[in-house]
């Protein structure tokens, strides 16, 4: 059965501090040599992921901004899906609400609930660079948001946080915890985007087996949607245990970050009983 790998980035494929693949590089090479599509699925912006794909020589579809959009090279799938926008040799299928609506909703709910929040829209490029440990050019890409607003709640009171998150939900917005920031989006998430991605698969391809890797609570919906859920161990705020309670069938790596990613992917590839179908490449003109 053909294998797809769907992966989170920060804290999973990428080191959360250096943003490098490090020990995952050899496993990435095996994935490429095996003709296995790897779908990057992140809270990062389209601009950030495109830059990372260029650096890693990855030419497959990706999911940006916590399920805000699916982006794929033209010709990768049989058809451009209805409602998608064609831009620069790719199509962009928007699943989330426009960024301005999300930011306005966040601010209005914060004002109504009398809590203080700060989001990327309130921060300069320099602020984002400092807070996230990014070079200025990368911080500029992180600010090019289209669907998802990273934010921090400045009130530490647990009751205020709970009240605020419930109010966001009533407003039709969804908040999830990321690595450094919480994120607010429209009514979408990584799992819904993965489900939408499945519908784009060519009918002649037959069943596809999807493996998913993630390290944070914003990855739970994605792990619930894939066939092989894998939690990349994290030392951040007990995330691993909380994720496992929500996805009890998931495998948990022994290592964190890219080392854990490499461990899991090597195991996946070692267990493949058959190579990717020889005729499968005709479906993927843009694959590595």
C-alpha positions as CSV (number, residue, x, y, z in Angstrom):
1,X,0.0,0.0,0.0
2,X,1.5,3.4,-0.9
3,X,2.8,5.4,2.1
4,X,2.4,9.1,2.7
5,X,4.2,10.8,5.6
6,X,2.6,13.9,7.1
7,X,4.8,15.7,9.6
8,X,4.8,18.7,11.9
9,X,7.9,20.9,11.8
10,X,9.0,22.7,15.0
11,X,9.9,20.2,17.7
12,X,9.3,17.3,15.3
13,X,11.3,17.4,12.1
14,X,13.0,20.6,13.1
15,X,14.9,21.3,16.3
16,X,12.7,23.7,18.3
17,X,15.7,26.0,19.0
18,X,17.9,25.8,15.9
19,X,15.2,25.0,13.4
20,X,17.6,22.5,11.8
21,X,16.8,18.9,10.7
22,X,20.1,17.7,12.2
23,X,19.9,13.9,12.9
24,X,16.8,13.6,10.7
25,X,18.8,14.3,7.5
26,X,19.6,10.7,6.7
27,X,16.0,9.6,7.2
28,X,14.9,12.4,4.9
29,X,17.2,11.1,2.3
30,X,15.8,7.6,2.6
31,X,12.3,9.0,2.2
32,X,13.3,10.9,-0.9
33,X,15.1,7.9,-2.4
34,X,12.1,5.7,-1.7
35,X,9.7,8.0,-3.7
36,X,7.6,8.6,-0.6
37,X,5.6,11.8,-0.5
38,X,6.3,13.9,2.6
39,X,3.7,16.5,3.5
40,X,4.8,19.3,5.8
41,X,1.9,20.2,8.1
42,X,2.7,23.2,10.3
43,X,1.6,26.4,12.0
44,X,4.2,28.1,9.8
45,X,3.1,30.4,7.0
46,X,3.0,29.4,3.3
47,X,6.1,31.6,2.7
48,X,8.0,29.9,5.5
49,X,7.2,26.4,4.3
50,X,8.1,27.2,0.7
51,X,11.5,28.5,1.8
52,X,12.0,25.3,3.9
53,X,11.0,23.1,1.0
54,X,13.5,24.8,-1.2
55,X,16.2,24.3,1.4
56,X,15.4,20.6,1.8
57,X,14.6,19.9,-1.9
58,X,11.0,18.8,-1.1
59,X,8.4,19.2,-3.9
60,X,5.3,17.8,-2.4
61,X,2.0,19.4,-1.1
62,X,2.0,21.0,2.3
63,X,-0.4,22.2,4.9
64,X,0.1,25.7,6.2
65,X,-1.0,27.6,9.3
66,X,-2.6,24.8,11.3
67,X,-4.8,23.6,8.5
68,X,-5.5,27.1,7.0
69,X,-4.6,25.9,3.5
70,X,-3.4,23.0,1.4
71,X,-0.8,24.1,-1.2
72,X,0.3,21.7,-4.0
73,X,2.3,22.0,-7.2
74,X,0.2,22.3,-10.3
75,X,0.0,18.8,-12.0
76,X,0.7,17.0,-8.8
77,X,-3.0,15.9,-8.6
78,X,-5.3,15.1,-11.5
79,X,-7.3,18.3,-11.0
80,X,-7.1,21.7,-9.3
81,X,-9.8,21.4,-6.7
82,X,-12.9,23.8,-6.9
83,X,-12.3,27.0,-5.1
84,X,-8.5,26.8,-5.2
85,X,-6.4,29.8,-6.3
86,X,-3.5,29.2,-8.7
87,X,-0.4,31.2,-7.7
88,X,3.2,30.8,-8.9
89,X,3.0,27.2,-10.2
90,X,1.0,26.0,-7.2
91,X,-2.6,25.9,-6.2
92,X,-3.7,27.1,-2.8
93,X,-6.9,25.6,-1.4
94,X,-8.0,27.9,1.5
95,X,-9.7,26.1,4.4
96,X,-9.4,28.7,7.0
97,X,-11.0,32.2,7.5
98,X,-9.1,35.2,6.3
99,X,-6.4,36.5,8.7
100,X,-8.0,39.9,9.2
101,X,-11.2,38.2,10.4
102,X,-9.3,35.9,12.8
103,X,-7.3,38.8,14.3
104,X,-10.4,41.0,14.7
105,X,-12.3,38.2,16.4
106,X,-9.4,37.6,18.8
107,X,-9.2,41.2,19.7
108,X,-13.0,41.6,20.1
109,X,-13.3,38.5,22.3
110,X,-10.3,39.7,24.4
111,X,-11.9,43.1,24.9
112,X,-15.3,41.6,25.8
113,X,-13.7,39.2,28.3
114,X,-11.4,41.9,29.7
115,X,-8.2,39.9,29.2
116,X,-5.0,41.0,27.6
117,X,-3.5,39.3,24.6
118,X,-0.6,40.0,22.3
119,X,-0.4,38.5,18.9
120,X,1.9,38.5,15.9
121,X,-0.2,41.3,14.4
122,X,0.8,43.5,17.4
123,X,4.5,42.6,17.1
124,X,7.2,44.0,14.9
125,X,9.5,41.8,12.8
126,X,12.2,42.4,15.4
127,X,9.8,41.3,18.2
128,X,9.0,38.1,16.3
129,X,12.7,37.4,15.6
130,X,13.6,37.9,19.3
131,X,10.7,35.9,20.7
132,X,11.1,33.0,18.3
133,X,14.9,33.0,18.0
134,X,14.7,33.6,14.2
135,X,16.9,35.6,11.8
136,X,15.1,38.8,10.7
137,X,14.5,37.5,7.2
138,X,12.8,34.4,8.6
139,X,10.8,36.5,11.0
140,X,9.5,38.5,8.0
141,X,8.2,35.3,6.5
142,X,6.6,34.3,9.8
143,X,4.7,37.6,9.7
144,X,3.2,36.9,6.3
145,X,0.1,35.3,7.8
146,X,-3.1,34.4,6.0
147,X,-5.3,32.3,8.3
148,X,-3.8,31.8,11.8
149,X,-2.7,34.2,14.5
150,X,-0.1,33.2,17.1
151,X,-0.9,34.9,20.4
152,X,-0.1,34.9,24.1
153,X,-2.6,35.5,26.9
154,X,-1.0,37.9,29.3
155,X,-3.3,37.1,32.2
156,X,-1.9,34.0,34.0
157,X,-5.2,33.2,35.8
158,X,-6.4,29.7,34.8
159,X,-10.1,30.7,35.2
160,X,-9.6,33.7,32.9
161,X,-7.9,31.5,30.3
162,X,-10.7,29.0,30.4
163,X,-13.3,31.7,30.1
164,X,-11.4,33.3,27.2
165,X,-11.0,30.1,25.2
166,X,-14.7,29.3,25.6
167,X,-15.6,32.7,24.4
168,X,-13.4,32.2,21.3
169,X,-15.2,29.0,20.6
170,X,-18.6,30.7,20.8
171,X,-17.3,33.2,18.3
172,X,-16.6,30.4,15.8
173,X,-12.8,30.5,16.4
174,X,-10.6,27.6,17.4
175,X,-7.5,28.0,19.8
176,X,-4.8,25.4,20.1
177,X,-1.5,25.3,22.0
178,X,1.7,25.4,19.9
179,X,5.3,25.5,21.0
180,X,6.0,29.2,21.9
181,X,2.5,30.6,21.3
182,X,-1.1,29.6,21.3
183,X,-2.8,29.9,17.9
184,X,-6.3,31.0,16.9
185,X,-7.8,30.1,13.6
186,X,-11.2,29.8,12.0
187,X,-13.1,26.5,12.3
188,X,-10.3,24.4,10.8
189,X,-7.3,22.4,12.1
190,X,-4.6,20.1,10.8
191,X,-6.9,17.0,10.9
192,X,-9.5,18.6,8.7
193,X,-6.8,19.6,6.2
194,X,-5.4,16.0,6.1
195,X,-8.9,14.7,5.5
196,X,-9.3,17.2,2.7
197,X,-5.9,16.1,1.3
198,X,-7.1,12.5,1.1
199,X,-10.0,13.6,-1.2
200,X,-7.5,14.9,-3.7
201,X,-5.8,11.5,-4.2
202,X,-6.3,10.1,-7.7
203,X,-8.9,7.3,-7.8
204,X,-6.5,5.0,-9.7
205,X,-4.0,5.2,-6.8
206,X,-6.1,3.0,-4.6
207,X,-5.9,3.1,-0.8
208,X,-3.1,5.2,0.7
209,X,-1.6,4.6,4.1
210,X,-0.8,7.8,6.0
211,X,1.7,8.1,8.8
212,X,1.6,11.3,10.9
213,X,4.2,12.7,13.2
214,X,3.8,15.5,15.7
215,X,4.9,16.7,19.1
216,X,2.3,19.2,20.3
217,X,-1.4,19.5,21.1
218,X,-2.1,21.3,17.9
219,X,-1.0,18.0,16.2
220,X,-3.7,15.9,17.9
221,X,-6.3,16.4,15.2
222,X,-3.8,15.4,12.5
223,X,-2.8,12.3,14.4
224,X,-6.4,11.2,14.8
225,X,-6.9,11.5,11.0
226,X,-3.9,9.4,9.9
227,X,-3.5,5.6,9.8
228,X,-0.3,5.5,11.8
229,X,-0.1,8.2,14.5
230,X,3.3,8.8,16.0
231,X,4.0,11.2,18.9
232,X,7.6,12.6,18.8
233,X,8.5,12.9,22.4
234,X,8.6,16.4,23.9
235,X,9.8,17.7,27.2
236,X,7.5,20.8,26.9
237,X,4.7,21.1,29.5
238,X,3.9,17.4,29.7
239,X,2.7,17.5,26.1
240,X,3.6,13.9,25.3
241,X,1.4,12.5,28.1
242,X,-1.5,14.8,27.3
243,X,-1.3,13.9,23.6
244,X,-1.2,10.1,24.4
245,X,-4.4,10.4,26.4
246,X,-6.1,12.0,23.4
247,X,-4.5,9.6,20.9
248,X,-4.0,6.3,22.9
249,X,-3.2,4.3,19.8
250,X,-0.2,6.4,19.0
251,X,3.4,5.2,19.2
252,X,5.7,7.5,21.2
253,X,9.4,7.9,20.2
254,X,12.1,7.4,22.7
255,X,14.0,10.5,21.5
256,X,12.8,14.1,21.1
257,X,12.8,16.4,18.1
258,X,14.6,15.4,14.9
259,X,16.3,12.4,16.5
260,X,12.9,11.1,17.5
261,X,11.6,11.8,14.0
262,X,14.5,9.9,12.4
263,X,13.9,7.0,14.8
264,X,10.2,6.8,13.8
265,X,10.7,7.2,10.1
266,X,13.5,4.6,10.0
267,X,11.1,2.2,11.7
268,X,8.4,2.9,9.2
269,X,10.7,2.4,6.2
270,X,12.2,-0.8,7.7
271,X,8.7,-2.2,8.1
272,X,7.6,-1.6,4.5
273,X,7.2,-5.0,3.0
274,X,7.0,-3.8,-0.5
275,X,8.6,-0.8,-2.3
276,X,6.3,2.0,-3.5
277,X,4.4,0.8,-6.5
278,X,6.5,1.1,-9.6
279,X,3.8,2.8,-11.6
280,X,3.0,5.3,-8.8
281,X,5.5,7.9,-10.0
282,X,3.2,8.8,-12.9
283,X,0.8,10.3,-10.4
284,X,3.5,12.5,-8.9
285,X,5.3,14.6,-11.6
286,X,6.5,16.9,-8.9
287,X,7.9,14.4,-6.4
288,X,11.6,14.4,-5.4
